[in-house]
Amino acid sequence: MSLQARLYGVMLLVVALLLQASGTLNAQDVAVTRPASASTLADADANNAPTLSIDEAKSLINLLPAVEELRAKGIDVKWDVQSVPTMNNQDYYFFWIYNVTAQKERDIGSISVGNYAVNKHTADVELRKNHGVSTTTIQEYRSAHLAKHIIPREQAQSAAPLPVTRRSNETAEVSCWGGSDHPISRLGRSPIISSSTGYRAYAEVEATAFKPKYQETYTGSLCENRVRLFLVIPGASSFQTILDSNSPKGDCVTVEGADSCDVKGIELVDWSRDGRFLVADLVLWVYESDALVMRVPAIYNVMKNEFTRPDVYHFFDEYYKTDFFKEKPDPAGSRCEFELRAEGFAPDGNLILSASRPPDDPTADEPVFCVDKKQTFQFELGTNKIKRLPFDYKTQRYGTLNTQSAPKP
């Protein structure tokens, strides 16, 4: 049997041992604290058993399907061997695997592929023979003894939020990973933008990073964003919250007729000429995925105290004759890509949008783009009609940007 086949067998066994359960045990019940042995003799036998070398453990990691799949796409993957103080380093090797390509490109998403543990003692039949692993040692790490490795269920998904350590005036793409190998909490607060009638607004995004109590069982989010928009009426001094992504449907927009509730950022764009409407881009993405970053305009009406979030991607899909953003695209249809951005308002109060070519994605298979250069459009609110504007069209600005820091809410 080849070395690769032998090591692959070890990998399957190690994964099976980590996930196998007896009775009420499941994958989230298994911890890595070493259990007491059944007898003094069993302890002596287990303690004297030879273990897998670190190089063999690295070979197992190299054979992980997740690693092979990323490398097949041309993505550079590496790992760090870690000694985790709260975990059983005597019987396990711990690895953190990460996406080097995303790290170099300062991707706003997570660069983490995953955390893996390799048991130093258990092996497949071929390696048991070579390493002299005894039946007693094997039994120690089999499901009959997993009950002594239990992490309390209520703690398996426990994670502590980390305090904010970085602040900026950026609110569009605030991420726990931007420019950092490990998640940290960040806060972005925009400058105040004032209308011609005296309304003032600013946006705030807090990206909260979480530190799991038990990395080997935690499956929750490592970063969560809260997006808020604040407004003060003319003559008042206290800002009120008019948008909060933590409220029901507060992080949702409509894309091709379906709700998409992944708002992670916001960028204030401008007020309308009459000072009645404020437009902002809501920015959507999904952490730890290769999903696109999307911008969807939201228009706030100060007179009615309500938002309008037009399904602009539906109408531009029709304009460019593409199915790219449809949930169930036609297999025979066009799949060209584009990226929308709110530019402001026309003098008559209609929305000005631009369509551009999205950033290059190294993992995409031969992408097709709807546009090569930026195109500007007027989007008629109410009728949803699209009008192409001249290439040299300049969007007028009606709001006034105040560079002073926005007050704390």
ROMITOR-373504 format. One line per field, with one value per residue: x, y, z of N, C-alpha, C in turn; residue in three letters. Coordinates in steps of 0.001 Angstrom, whole numbers, plus 500000, padded with zeros to 6 digits. Layout:
// residues N
n.u	X  ...;
n.v	Y  ...;
n.w	Z  ...;
ca.u	X  ...;
ca.v	Y  ...;
ca.w	Z  ...;
c.u	X  ...;
c.v	Y  ...;
c.w	Z  ...;
rest	ALA  ...;
END
This chain:
// residues 409
n.u	500849  500525  502226  500638  498052  498010  498206  495898  494014  494514  493704  490906  490198  490926  489232  486787  486929  486880  484335  482583  479893  478429  475434  474068  475938  477360  478872  479369  479666  482125  485196  488646  490044  492112  491000  490655  492379  491281  492551  495561  497440  496560  496990  499800  500459  499337  500738  503304  503113  504219  503989  502348  504411  505135  505562  504162  501608  501357  501333  498851  497170  497765  496421  493773  490464  489434  491728  492925  490936  490949  493557  493389  492025  493942  494630  496675  497509  498233  499444  499527  501202  499856  500049  497762  496847  494552  493831  494276  497330  499068  498130  497276  497934  497616  496279  496071  494582  494954  494003  496273  496325  494021  494822  497054  495760  494331  491650  488324  486834  486924  490125  490495  490584  490092  490212  492049  492481  494843  495042  497592  497974  496114  495591  495444  495173  497575  499444  499286  500622  503222  503867  503506  501163  499125  496371  495108  495713  494350  491715  491423  490949  488633  485034  483874  485055  484662  482883  484206  485401  483765  482492  480568  477288  476082  478262  479566  479064  479838  481068  483092  482563  484891  486538  486316  489077  490053  489354  487645  486631  485414  482675  481559  482768  483457  485263  486062  488395  489890  493023  494178  495388  493970  490694  489531  487788  486113  485231  483353  482613  480824  481384  479239  476467  474731  471495  469895  467797  468316  468345  470318  472631  474281  476297  476958  478991  479586  481832  481937  484148  484475  485642  485946  485138  485691  487391  487281  484665  483033  480770  479668  479341  482332  482515  480387  478336  476957  474789  473978  471948  471725  469715  469014  466557  465843  466880  466945  468997  469553  470362  468483  467860  467307  467635  468467  470348  469969  467319  464070  464082  465778  468250  467778  467341  465856  466524  466202  463509  463613  464174  467210  469160  471698  473073  475968  477337  477310  477045  476851  475487  474216  472075  468837  467966  465865  466068  464542  464995  467244  469925  471533  474037  473467  475522  476280  477500  478753  480256  483197  482873  482665  481003  479702  480425  477876  476088  473247  470834  469263  466594  465710  462827  462232  459871  457873  459048  460196  461695  462675  463509  464439  464229  466718  468508  466966  465768  468015  469114  467265  467758  470409  470002  470554  470899  472217  471873  469632  467770  467109  468468  468082  469367  470230  470474  471958  474930  476263  478178  477791  478271  476602  476218  475157  475051  473933  471463  469349  468527  465706  464965  465098  466893  470416  472453  475356  476882  479330  482279  482795  485282  488146  487883  489800  488989  486884  485401  486293  484868  482176  481579  479163  479716  482526  483546  482730  479300  476675  473454  470019  467657  464328  462356  459513  458386  460387  461932  464740  467319  469890  472730  474865  478390  480055  478619  478039  477368  475466  476089  474242  474074  475848  479004  480218  483219  483826  483901  481307  478752  478588  476048;
n.v	498797  502231  505149  507423  506323  504912  507017  508418  506635  506794  509413  509258  507579  509086  511309  509970  509017  511401  512322  510240  508887  507617  506465  509309  510988  513377  515090  517567  517011  515998  516350  517270  516720  514563  511326  509493  506375  502967  501257  500877  499392  499689  502416  502542  501072  502678  505082  504373  503852  504239  507259  509034  510880  514418  515083  513087  513706  516192  515312  514087  516323  517578  515978  516524  516881  519517  521091  520055  520699  523544  524052  522939  524914  526769  528159  529252  527443  527184  526038  526386  524906  524528  525162  524812  526225  525552  523083  519543  518937  516870  514526  515220  516746  520065  522033  525045  525941  528004  530440  531547  533034  534692  536094  537582  539227  540776  540139  540862  538940  535921  534357  531911  528404  526286  524680  521950  518766  516239  512990  511616  508942  506960  504889  503513  500033  499351  501265  500883  498518  499216  501133  499953  500262  499484  497266  498113  500875  501679  501078  502953  505330  504925  504800  503780  505059  507706  509146  510259  512397  514540  517748  520075  520519  523054  524683  524186  525796  528219  531546  534419  537918  540189  543200  546435  547361  548818  551805  553786  555984  554567  552833  551138  548611  547135  544856  542009  540856  542415  543238  541754  538747  537316  537415  540613  543098  545867  549329  551470  554801  557193  560495  563366  564070  566700  568018  570320  571384  571188  568717  566150  563424  560351  557332  554136  551312  548344  545791  542871  540683  537244  535080  531730  529460  526773  525742  523427  522531  524662  526156  528490  531967  533842  536496  539274  541749  544915  547243  550637  553592  557028  559922  563421  565859  569161  571777  570208  568408  565831  562723  560216  556704  555414  553245  549902  547083  544969  544891  543414  542346  544407  544076  543375  543259  543461  541265  540367  539708  538227  538065  539199  538885  539912  542230  543962  546323  549942  552842  556227  558335  560732  563652  564526  567162  568750  568183  566225  563519  560881  559013  555899  553366  550047  547498  544228  541042  537684  536224  534128  532878  532601  534432  537240  540745  542977  545968  547708  550156  552263  554360  557015  558604  561576  562867  560922  559133  556621  553853  553156  550426  549682  546981  546897  545239  543357  544844  545744  543322  542632  544716  544231  541757  539327  536481  536509  537273  535945  533667  531135  530616  530543  527746  527970  530643  534004  534851  537140  539458  542260  545272  547330  550741  553373  556747  559174  561812  562885  566189  566253  564517  561793  558646  558270  555854  553759  551329  548870  546940  544049  543415  541360  537866  535354  532726  532244  530740  531572  534262  536290  539576  542204  544834  546777  549224  551860  552677  555071  555692  556841  556076  555755  556446  554769  554184  552560  552752  552680  554784  555370  557402  560074  559353  561199  562277  564133  563694  565730  567247  567589  567486  568438  567723  567138  567213  566869  564744  562382  562474  560316  557832;
n.w	500000  499182  500598  500563  500420  502808  504681  504073  504956  507690  508137  507643  509734  511995  511709  511899  514529  515938  515399  515946  517862  520887  522355  523687  522650  520392  517557  518651  521263  521860  523458  524094  526382  528214  529157  532283  532603  532316  534040  536059  534631  531999  531682  531780  529498  527486  527824  527120  524461  521091  519123  516398  514172  513861  511214  509872  510691  509435  506798  506726  507009  504627  502872  503215  501956  501731  501514  499190  497332  497295  496398  493887  492601  492240  494481  497112  499945  503364  506629  510188  512885  516035  519532  521866  524825  526333  525494  524751  524300  524636  523497  520993  517804  516771  514175  512341  509421  506589  504058  501933  499610  499783  502026  501122  499324  500984  501642  502674  503879  505917  506241  507119  506760  508420  511700  512806  514434  515043  516131  518098  518625  517611  514652  511251  510259  508960  509844  512578  512905  512135  514025  516452  517957  520651  521486  523782  523802  521506  522275  524295  522974  521563  520958  523300  525374  524963  526445  528538  527475  527208  526372  528060  526821  526849  526761  524447  522227  523109  523070  523431  523024  521553  522605  520955  519012  516924  515114  512649  509910  507993  506670  504827  504199  506664  508423  510475  509710  507943  506847  508875  510373  512233  513709  514788  516701  515208  514714  512698  511865  510148  508654  509313  507230  505811  504914  502573  503901  506557  507849  509367  509111  509968  509703  511239  511797  513432  513737  515315  516784  517757  520330  520548  523227  523122  520520  519012  518972  518385  516173  515406  514312  513679  513419  513584  512161  512965  511693  511612  511172  511724  512474  512726  513258  511820  513961  516244  518658  519336  518027  516336  515922  512754  511185  511798  511709  513416  514018  513205  509882  509342  508184  505600  502056  498780  496194  492981  493501  495852  499394  500735  503369  504371  505057  505724  505765  505196  503144  503121  500638  499359  499795  498451  496090  497100  499745  500957  500677  501441  500231  500470  500107  500819  501907  501061  502065  502626  505334  505347  502850  499236  498161  496291  496892  497310  496433  497369  496790  499246  499976  501981  503160  504602  505254  505368  507029  506264  504467  501094  499146  496301  493926  492293  490957  489665  487580  486210  485477  483545  481773  480918  479957  481395  483582  485934  488662  489439  491468  490546  487806  484199  482602  479980  479656  479556  481428  482298  484318  486587  488514  490770  491877  493953  492933  493517  493337  490634  489368  489311  491292  490830  490921  490569  489205  488844  486718  486775  485965  487923  490538  489760  490213  491435  491805  490152  487236  484164  483944  482626  481617  481833  481262  480211  480826  483141  483333  483368  484768  484857  487209  487393  490016  491239  488642  487801  485510  483300  482224  480031  480558  479256  478694  479891  481956  484892  488222  490319  493555  496530  499272  502308  503470  506642  508175  510815  513766  514211  516736  519654  519771;
ca.u	500000  501341  502208  499473  496869  498066  497910  494500  493292  494640  492873  489519  489998  490988  487984  485711  487038  486489  482913  481753  479213  477676  474372  473633  477069  477417  480141  479579  479868  483449  486247  489971  490720  492417  490259  491373  492412  490471  493368  496955  498133  496175  497687  501208  500530  499043  501784  504521  502862  504785  502991  502598  505313  504541  505605  503057  500387  501308  500935  497401  496560  497971  495486  492391  489737  489303  493008  493099  489981  491415  494766  492962  491576  495088  494732  497787  497030  499263  498935  500407  501061  499555  499946  496655  496962  493330  493501  495103  498470  499817  497615  496827  498566  496592  496655  495186  494796  494471  494064  497345  495953  493117  495594  497862  494868  493619  490227  487590  486282  487852  491140  490586  489980  489577  491095  492014  493266  495260  495368  498959  498058  495322  496051  494800  495822  498952  500300  499346  501669  504522  504134  503346  500058  498524  494913  494691  495773  493248  490469  491350  490470  487443  483804  483516  485649  484454  482072  485094  485923  482613  482370  479152  476586  475814  479504  480150  478925  480100  482108  483085  482841  486125  486325  486777  490478  490378  488267  487884  485411  484954  481488  481059  483286  484112  485377  486953  489640  490582  494399  494575  495333  492999  489600  489519  486581  486348  484096  483416  481595  480974  481142  477839  476075  473584  470658  469662  466723  468762  468455  471686  472657  475576  476166  477913  479060  480458  482136  482332  484810  484187  486661  485267  485688  486237  487472  487017  483224  482294  480394  478996  480049  483503  482392  479035  478264  475729  474735  472965  471885  471173  469196  468500  465721  466293  466659  467144  470407  469672  470204  467632  468154  466272  467888  469286  470347  469547  465853  463496  464198  466635  469421  467274  467016  465257  467340  465458  462264  463812  464853  468611  469357  473136  473660  477106  477894  476485  477793  475989  475828  473865  470694  468215  468032  464879  466376  463538  465397  468646  470241  472720  474243  473599  476559  476014  478403  478639  481569  483719  482307  483153  479896  480046  480041  476839  475569  471844  470451  468110  466233  464905  461933  462127  458490  457093  459820  460222  462708  462364  464668  464016  464915  467405  469191  465988  465568  469254  469213  466480  468423  471587  469567  471352  470253  473286  471441  468415  467957  467057  468694  467861  470662  470624  470486  473220  475400  477247  478197  477949  478253  475875  476572  474385  475895  473263  470153  469197  467826  464271  464744  465302  468148  471513  473209  476396  477163  480754  482783  483200  486694  488494  487800  490711  488370  485792  485733  486078  483701  481762  481134  478185  480307  483983  483787  481624  478154  475835  472035  468988  466649  463135  461665  458074  458140  461540  462491  466185  467737  471354  473196  476127  479566  480687  477635  478550  476304  475548  476025  473324  474336  477097  479726  480894  484344  483984  483458  479905  478599  478213  474597;
ca.v	500000  503446  506009  508313  505549  504644  508239  508754  505767  507371  510611  508853  507036  510189  512073  509147  508974  512696  512577  509108  509084  506491  506976  510681  511797  513778  515755  518727  516561  515421  517283  516710  516497  513144  510649  508567  505038  502000  500636  501321  498692  500321  503698  502322  500631  503822  506095  503899  503593  505220  508156  509549  512026  515650  515049  512249  514482  517196  514620  513930  517622  517845  515160  516913  517287  520980  521618  519655  521442  524915  524041  522654  526189  527669  528940  528854  527080  526820  525782  526590  523977  525355  524593  525547  525971  525001  521825  518392  518882  515639  513452  515729  517855  521012  522794  526073  526001  529303  530777  532527  533914  535713  536915  538524  540188  541489  539875  541265  537750  535125  533593  530613  527215  525510  524183  520502  518054  514902  512172  511100  507532  506038  504753  502394  498751  499372  502074  500273  497509  499866  501955  499179  500744  498320  497219  498938  502271  501904  501092  504182  506451  504522  505420  503318  505959  509099  509819  510986  513534  515390  519167  520346  521000  524483  525417  523808  526910  529451  532423  535738  539036  540910  544655  547163  547795  549713  552697  554549  556578  553659  552087  550282  547244  546935  543415  541588  540309  543323  543561  541026  537297  536797  538382  541626  543931  547193  550250  552513  555852  558118  561925  563796  564682  567572  568361  571755  571808  571108  567353  565639  561965  559645  555878  553461  549856  547673  544394  542259  539382  536337  534091  530536  528834  525505  525858  522151  522280  525891  526253  529770  533015  534452  537944  539728  543192  545654  548454  551596  554903  557984  561155  564457  566781  570545  572419  569281  568078  564409  561828  559048  555575  555189  551931  549043  545745  543993  544864  542495  542758  545579  543769  542728  543983  542575  541016  539488  539266  537454  538767  538880  539495  539803  543568  544041  547673  551017  554022  557358  558867  562149  564096  565038  568615  569391  567822  565296  562110  560511  557723  555205  552006  548965  546612  542852  539923  536571  535853  532780  532340  533292  535232  538586  541922  543679  547243  547913  551483  552452  555779  557366  559747  562189  563271  559725  558313  555264  553520  552445  549631  549125  545775  547412  544168  542734  545662  545769  541999  542728  545654  543571  540437  538323  535777  536289  537463  535193  532522  529952  531111  529668  527152  528415  532097  534731  534915  538212  540063  543704  545762  548590  551660  554620  557927  560351  562137  563831  567399  566018  563617  560392  558074  558064  554637  553385  549904  548690  545562  543647  543063  540016  536797  534290  531407  532123  530061  532365  535148  537144  540837  542947  546123  546887  550515  552365  553272  555817  555581  557422  555078  556517  555870  554640  553434  551649  552860  552904  555624  555489  558787  560227  558830  562280  562841  564405  563739  566892  566996  568503  567447  569030  566770  567734  566336  566657  563443  562272  562225  558969  557756;
ca.w	500000  499089  501780  500492  500750  504239  505423  503861  505871  509031  508192  507778  511066  512964  511594  512427  515981  516482  515185  516335  519141  521430  523222  523390  522191  518995  517228  519505  522627  522042  523835  523936  527638  528258  530214  533139  532030  533029  535082  536064  533556  530737  531621  531448  528113  526612  527946  526461  523043  520160  518547  515051  514151  513368  509742  509405  510900  508356  505571  506803  506727  503203  502106  503482  500747  501657  501044  497789  496501  497129  495565  492518  492041  492151  495722  497973  501269  504330  507962  511339  513995  517195  520865  522464  526274  526922  524829  525090  523393  524843  522653  519697  517093  516346  512984  511782  507977  506129  502637  501758  498497  500326  502968  500346  498662  502056  501499  503866  504504  506721  505515  507791  506161  509534  512737  512784  515435  514626  517287  518001  518979  516804  513274  510582  510530  508450  510709  513896  512876  512063  515200  517665  518771  521290  521539  524919  523383  520563  523027  525087  522157  520851  521445  524638  526352  524573  527448  529435  526712  526896  526682  528342  525629  526942  526545  523157  521288  523851  522520  524071  522113  521829  522591  519761  519104  515807  514729  511419  509359  506942  507078  503746  504260  507959  508634  511561  509168  507047  507224  510073  510213  513181  513849  515835  516609  514635  514669  511678  512031  509028  508919  509219  505960  506081  503762  502367  504795  507947  508382  509425  509262  509901  509781  512117  511637  514396  513436  516582  516677  518868  520681  521060  524424  522635  519066  518342  518869  518034  514761  515185  513577  514313  513257  513292  511923  513247  510866  512079  510543  512683  511874  513616  512492  511962  515244  517365  518906  519636  516875  516522  515031  511748  510597  512656  511115  514419  514104  512210  508471  509222  507369  504392  500827  497779  495009  492069  494097  497081  500483  501010  504694  504665  505077  506642  505749  504641  502706  502815  499317  499220  499936  497228  495937  497978  501127  501503  500530  501670  499619  500971  499610  501785  501367  501460  501779  503567  505857  505118  501619  498041  497628  495841  497665  496545  496942  497018  497306  500130  499962  503158  502997  505929  505504  505695  507962  505745  503470  499855  498725  495003  493454  491106  490218  488772  486386  485429  484834  482309  480875  480328  479477  482094  484697  486912  490045  489707  492356  489685  486450  483050  482220  478637  479618  479689  482817  482446  485645  486711  489888  490851  492957  493935  492731  494050  492781  489535  489843  489470  492420  490487  491397  489616  489497  487885  486555  486488  485966  489275  490690  489305  491209  490982  491924  489175  485982  482948  484102  481510  482195  481025  480904  480334  481465  483954  482661  484311  484431  485702  487579  487737  491160  491006  487405  487641  484166  483258  481101  479943  480510  478514  479400  480641  482875  486234  489223  491204  494991  497196  500696  502780  504308  507797  508479  512255  514213  514592  518176  520049  519879;
c.u	500876  501234  500983  498201  496820  497657  496462  493615  493351  493722  491407  489234  489975  489709  486826  485725  486596  484994  482006  481100  478582  476629  473945  474754  476880  478697  480424  479835  481307  484463  487593  490723  490913  491680  491166  491290  491629  491237  494773  497720  497821  496865  499123  501364  500332  500167  503055  504348  503510  503675  503349  503537  504582  504529  504482  501729  500235  500876  499428  496686  496652  496980  494021  491692  489617  490570  493206  492171  490440  492644  494437  492472  492716  495284  495841  497271  498209  498623  500005  500127  500912  499571  498931  496610  495750  492966  494569  496241  499287  499406  497183  497822  497433  497120  495600  495536  494201  494776  495096  497000  495042  493852  496400  497004  494065  492107  489502  486952  487331  488848  491242  489894  489416  490643  490938  492903  493590  495693  496729  499042  497347  495778  495255  495644  497281  499880  500322  500481  503042  504876  503933  502235  499299  497011  494378  494663  494621  491925  490288  490720  489253  486185  483412  484030  485416  483632  482918  485737  484853  482858  480890  478462  476377  477062  480106  480113  479159  481255  481969  483357  484102  485874  486874  488196  490882  489145  488647  486588  484878  483757  480995  481491  484122  484090  486307  488308  490435  491964  494885  494436  494265  491926  489781  488270  486945  485060  484341  482290  481839  480914  479646  477590  474754  472824  470478  468589  467081  468763  469927  471662  474107  475322  477252  477828  480048  480594  482703  482914  484527  485334  485968  485946  486330  486224  487039  485534  482439  482028  479704  479863  481243  483457  480945  479023  476905  475796  473631  473103  471143  470781  468780  467734  466221  465926  466866  468633  470627  469396  469340  468016  467004  466483  468816  469211  469939  468032  465302  463525  465102  467853  469018  467065  466405  466165  466625  464253  462387  464521  466286  468992  470802  473808  474751  477687  476939  477408  476805  476449  475498  472401  470161  468252  467075  465071  465409  464015  466900  468870  471548  472814  474328  474517  476366  477193  478179  480040  481896  483031  482918  482036  480370  479700  479078  476457  474152  471406  469234  467845  465307  464134  461697  460697  457634  457792  459833  461294  462064  463638  464327  464863  465657  468075  468237  465869  466845  469577  468451  467165  469598  471276  470444  470553  471178  472791  470145  468723  467958  467227  468383  469219  471164  470734  471878  473618  476437  477067  478314  477859  477588  476347  475700  475342  475270  471892  470295  468465  466334  463955  464870  466724  469160  472326  474299  476544  478618  481089  483224  484708  486946  488454  488668  490091  487271  486294  485318  484843  483444  481164  480179  478755  481825  484366  482531  480561  477249  474391  471189  467939  465439  462375  460160  457782  459240  462114  463969  466525  469253  471745  474512  477327  480234  479722  478262  477374  476508  475445  475150  473521  475671  477755  480456  481988  484553  483402  481987  479799  478273  476700  474167;
c.v	501242  504266  506906  507577  505251  505876  508653  507906  506285  508576  510244  508331  508142  510995  511286  509123  510284  512913  511473  509377  507777  507047  508348  511544  512182  514558  516927  518324  516157  516496  516590  516604  515004  512460  509834  507181  504075  501364  501160  500682  499333  501661  503519  501936  501803  504830  505689  503698  504663  506058  508511  510746  513247  515685  514184  512975  515554  516554  514385  515227  517939  517088  515530  517340  518799  521621  521304  520437  522865  524968  523740  523911  527203  528527  528376  528635  526687  526520  526094  525494  524807  524537  525422  525237  525274  523633  520766  518226  517612  514566  513913  516741  518766  521874  523850  526214  527303  529534  531897  533518  535032  536643  537976  539606  541000  541391  540260  540079  537001  534405  532186  529526  526326  525149  522667  519926  516660  514135  511512  509582  506604  506034  503659  501134  498775  500152  501550  499260  498162  500602  501211  499678  499547  498404  498081  500414  502601  502011  502379  505314  506075  505017  504969  504269  507434  509877  510627  512187  514598  516842  519413  521007  522509  525326  525169  524947  528253  530232  533803  536834  539772  542411  545287  547656  548712  550506  553460  555213  555770  552866  551104  548834  547059  545443  543121  541139  541295  543695  542836  539533  536673  537850  539326  542479  545339  548014  551293  553511  556916  559568  562227  564422  565414  567889  569870  572289  571623  569733  566915  564137  561470  558154  555309  551951  549307  546206  543762  540879  538560  535349  532880  530000  527508  525550  524578  521849  523482  525940  527575  530759  533532  535970  538283  541250  543751  546984  549358  552921  555844  559276  562118  565458  568220  571129  571531  568965  566587  563573  560628  557955  555388  553870  551165  547619  544670  543923  543912  543100  543977  545345  543125  543727  542965  542490  539971  538855  538508  538304  538264  539621  539352  541174  543618  545455  548669  552159  555131  558006  560358  562369  564524  566562  569327  569023  566846  563850  561953  559147  557187  553856  551062  547911  545208  541943  538856  536204  534399  532110  533102  534111  536637  539629  542727  544974  547430  549253  551420  553943  556062  558649  560367  562587  562080  558820  556846  555106  552887  551724  548953  547920  546104  546297  543422  543523  545774  544393  542004  543633  544979  542169  539320  537697  535694  536355  536717  533972  531217  530391  530060  529091  527627  529936  532689  534841  536021  538905  541587  544065  547130  549416  552910  555804  559189  560541  563037  565069  567185  565022  562144  559940  557960  556865  554448  551876  549759  547209  545198  543374  541630  539039  535636  532900  531187  531477  530933  533262  535972  538402  541553  544270  546045  548184  550965  553016  553920  555834  556446  556344  555832  555822  555861  553815  552415  551650  553231  553716  555765  556957  558885  559799  559915  562945  562999  564534  564927  566469  568057  568525  568084  568066  567532  566783  566114  565308  563455  561981  560766  558928  557567;
c.w	500000  500360  501762  500881  502234  505045  505255  504770  507282  509167  508391  509174  512107  512932  512189  513940  516606  516397  515709  517679  519582  522373  522774  522883  520742  518773  518134  520952  522917  522365  523722  525249  527821  529401  531110  532541  532902  534178  535006  534921  532214  530581  531198  529997  527169  526639  527224  524969  522181  519537  517119  515141  513623  511846  509175  509589  509817  507041  505553  506450  505237  502330  502357  502189  500607  501121  499573  496864  496258  496221  494104  491814  491930  493379  496588  499395  502148  505673  508998  512352  515257  518480  521628  523964  526869  526353  525103  524088  523553  523838  521263  519139  516610  515192  512699  510313  507461  504653  502441  500646  498983  501281  502221  499704  499665  501895  502786  504557  505303  505831  506071  506984  507263  510535  512822  513882  514911  515871  517097  518148  518013  515363  512586  510800  510121  509376  512132  513961  512917  513339  516504  518559  519328  521253  522670  524543  522438  521315  523810  524309  521317  521552  522844  525713  526019  525605  528411  528742  526486  527292  526962  527152  525661  526712  525161  522151  521973  523224  523137  523038  522540  521765  521314  519979  517960  515404  513456  510997  508181  507445  506021  503922  505528  508276  509795  511034  508322  507541  508457  509830  511107  513420  515027  515639  516131  514676  513590  511880  510971  509493  508796  507848  506176  504803  503676  503309  506269  508575  508354  509707  509297  510098  510692  511881  512656  514002  514700  516343  517929  519062  521283  522316  524064  521108  518374  518212  518363  516536  514441  514432  514384  514205  512907  513181  512332  512506  511385  511343  511493  511972  512975  512762  512708  513325  516444  517504  519118  518388  517259  515516  514051  511007  511529  512096  512111  514586  513036  510803  508281  508359  506049  503247  499862  496562  494164  492761  495402  498133  500617  502285  505147  504657  506145  506728  505127  504219  502352  501516  499221  499580  498574  497234  496891  499448  501759  501520  500767  501029  500196  500272  500800  501161  501946  501140  502839  504019  505532  503932  500455  497388  497277  496897  496799  497241  496427  497600  498212  500210  501144  502896  504372  506267  505962  506701  507529  504667  502249  499420  497399  494599  492154  490303  489292  487467  485553  484844  483515  481296  480152  479802  480063  483227  485905  488353  490379  490559  491571  488234  485396  482631  480860  478541  479740  481157  482981  483791  485552  488184  489902  492040  492818  493833  493324  493411  491558  490068  490079  490585  492101  490851  490265  490086  488458  487877  486122  486437  487384  489341  490238  490469  490738  491036  490885  487891  484800  483060  482849  482115  481239  480532  481050  481046  482203  483079  483706  483825  485363  485941  488112  488861  490910  489777  487135  486228  484233  482007  481132  479771  479744  479369  480248  481624  484258  487209  490149  492669  495654  498708  501029  503760  505411  508252  509975  512658  514592  516078  518455  520248  521338;
rest	MET  SER  LEU  GLN  ALA  ARG  LEU  TYR  GLY  VAL  MET  LEU  LEU  VAL  VAL  ALA  LEU  LEU  LEU  GLN  ALA  SER  GLY  THR  LEU  ASN  ALA  GLN  ASP  VAL  ALA  VAL  THR  ARG  PRO  ALA  SER  ALA  SER  THR  LEU  ALA  ASP  ALA  ASP  ALA  ASN  ASN  ALA  PRO  THR  LEU  SER  ILE  ASP  GLU  ALA  LYS  SER  LEU  ILE  ASN  LEU  LEU  PRO  ALA  VAL  GLU  GLU  LEU  ARG  ALA  LYS  GLY  ILE  ASP  VAL  LYS  TRP  ASP  VAL  GLN  SER  VAL  PRO  THR  MET  ASN  ASN  GLN  ASP  TYR  TYR  PHE  PHE  TRP  ILE  TYR  ASN  VAL  THR  ALA  GLN  LYS  GLU  ARG  ASP  ILE  GLY  SER  ILE  SER  VAL  GLY  ASN  TYR  ALA  VAL  ASN  LYS  HIS  THR  ALA  ASP  VAL  GLU  LEU  ARG  LYS  ASN  HIS  GLY  VAL  SER  THR  THR  THR  ILE  GLN  GLU  TYR  ARG  SER  ALA  HIS  LEU  ALA  LYS  HIS  ILE  ILE  PRO  ARG  GLU  GLN  ALA  GLN  SER  ALA  ALA  PRO  LEU  PRO  VAL  THR  ARG  ARG  SER  ASN  GLU  THR  ALA  GLU  VAL  SER  CYS  TRP  GLY  GLY  SER  ASP  HIS  PRO  ILE  SER  ARG  LEU  GLY  ARG  SER  PRO  ILE  ILE  SER  SER  SER  THR  GLY  TYR  ARG  ALA  TYR  ALA  GLU  VAL  GLU  ALA  THR  ALA  PHE  LYS  PRO  LYS  TYR  GLN  GLU  THR  TYR  THR  GLY  SER  LEU  CYS  GLU  ASN  ARG  VAL  ARG  LEU  PHE  LEU  VAL  ILE  PRO  GLY  ALA  SER  SER  PHE  GLN  THR  ILE  LEU  ASP  SER  ASN  SER  PRO  LYS  GLY  ASP  CYS  VAL  THR  VAL  GLU  GLY  ALA  ASP  SER  CYS  ASP  VAL  LYS  GLY  ILE  GLU  LEU  VAL  ASP  TRP  SER  ARG  ASP  GLY  ARG  PHE  LEU  VAL  ALA  ASP  LEU  VAL  LEU  TRP  VAL  TYR  GLU  SER  ASP  ALA  LEU  VAL  MET  ARG  VAL  PRO  ALA  ILE  TYR  ASN  VAL  MET  LYS  ASN  GLU  PHE  THR  ARG  PRO  ASP  VAL  TYR  HIS  PHE  PHE  ASP  GLU  TYR  TYR  LYS  THR  ASP  PHE  PHE  LYS  GLU  LYS  PRO  ASP  PRO  ALA  GLY  SER  ARG  CYS  GLU  PHE  GLU  LEU  ARG  ALA  GLU  GLY  PHE  ALA  PRO  ASP  GLY  ASN  LEU  ILE  LEU  SER  ALA  SER  ARG  PRO  PRO  ASP  ASP  PRO  THR  ALA  ASP  GLU  PRO  VAL  PHE  CYS  VAL  ASP  LYS  LYS  GLN  THR  PHE  GLN  PHE  GLU  LEU  GLY  THR  ASN  LYS  ILE  LYS  ARG  LEU  PRO  PHE  ASP  TYR  LYS  THR  GLN  ARG  TYR  GLY  THR  LEU  ASN  THR  GLN  SER  ALA  PRO  LYS  PRO;
END
